[in-house]
């Protein structure tokens, strides 16, 4: 029973920390655009092609 006195506040502190970290990430715009980074890998990069064409 004495373990609950230690573990309950510790668990509450950890959970509050995770909630605060989530709120911070949302306010900083971490979750604004979830689709573009996934598609960016599939698209060709035009800047690299134009630089390669100039050197040839």
C-alpha positions, 0 to 999 in steps of 0.5 A, spaced: 500 500 500 505 504 501 508 503 494 501 507 491 503 513 495 510 513 491 507 511 484 501 515 483 504 522 484 509 519 479 504 516 474 501 523 474 507 527 473 509 523 467 502 523 464 502 531 465 508 531 462 506 527 456 500 532 455 504 538 456 509 536 450 503 534 446 500 541 447 507 544 445 507 540 439 500 542 436 502 549 438 508 549 434 505 546 428 508 539 428 501 536 426 499 541 421 501 538 414 501 530 415 500 528 407 506 533 404 512 529 407 510 523 405 509 525 397 515 529 397 519 523 397 516 520 391 516 527 387 522 529 382 526 534 385 527 540 379 533 543 382 537 537 382 536 536 375 537 543 372 544 543 376 546 537 373 544 539 366 548 546 366 554 542 368 554 537 362 
